Each structure stands twice: as structure tokens, then as C-alpha cells.
């Protein structure tokens, strides 16, 4: 390679009696794994937004539960860290 940090080079090798060209380097690796990573990201993104949507629907159906959770969270936040001795 001629001084390029992330250069991709083509390598020829025989595979089952055929010449095959394969790319090596970070670009080739990202082309292989990027579609799978995007697919996994979309799966987790869909799951996250479905959970948020379900939570909002539950809060809409049971407003007392939502108010109780909000009050509990506020009380825990006001409590804060224990004060150190003088």
C-alpha cells in the first residue's frame, strides 16, 4: 500500500478452480457488516418505540397509576444523596 491508512486492496486467489477477487481492508469489512448492524439497530429501535408507545397507552388508560409513579419518582429525587456528617 502506498501510504493510505485505510486503503482497500484487491487480492486474487483460487476458490474451487476459479479466480476470485476479494477486497480486504476496513471498507470491505464495513460493507459486509453494515447491513446486519443496521438491521439489528432497526429491530431494537422498533422494540424501544413499541415499549414507549405501550407505556403511554397504559398511562392514558390508568391516570392514577401514572400520577402515583410521578409522585414516587419526585419523592425519591427530592430525598437526594445522604448528607455527610459535620
N, C-alpha and C positions, 0 to 999 in steps of 0.2 A: 504494500500500500504506500502511497506517496504522500504521507503527512496528513491525511484526513483522518480525524479521530473516529468518526462513525461511518467509515466507508463500507460499502457493500461490495463484495466481490463475487464473481460467478465461478463456481467450481464444477468441472465436468468429471463425472465418474460413470462407471458402467453399473447398470442395475438390470439384471436379467437380460444380459446381452444387448442392452440398448444404452446409448449415450444419453445421460440425463444431466441437465443443468440445474443446479440448485443455488440459491442465494444464501450467503452467510452474513452475519452481522446483525446489528440491533434493528435495522429497518425490516429485515426479513422476519426476525422474531416477532416484532410488533405486528406485522401483517398476519402472522399466524395466530397470535393470542388475543389481539384486539377484538375481533368479533365475539369470541367467547366471553371476554371480560364485559363487553357491552351488554351481552345477553344476560349475564348474571346481575349486572347493575340494574337493568330494567326489571328483572324479576324481583329484586329486593326493593326497588322503588315502588313497584305496584303493590307489594305486600305492605310497605310502610304507609302509603296513602290509603289503602283499604282499611288498615287499623285506625288511622286518624279519622276517616270517614265514619267507621263504626262507633268510635268513641264520641264523636259529635252527635250522631244519631241517638246514642244512649243518653247523652246529656240533655238532648232535646226532649226525649221521652220521659226522663226522670229528673226534673229540675232540682228536687230536694237532694238527690244524691250528688249532683254537681255542686250545689251550694255547700253541702257538708264537706266535700273534698276540698273545696276552695278555702273554707274556714280552717280546716285542719292544716292545710299547707301554709296558710298565713300564720297560724299559731306556732308552727314549727319554725318558720322563718324568723318570727319575732323573738323566739327563745334564743337564737344565736349560739355562739360558742360560749362555753362556761368561762366565767371571768377568773383570772388568775388571782391567787392570794396576795394581799398587800405587802 
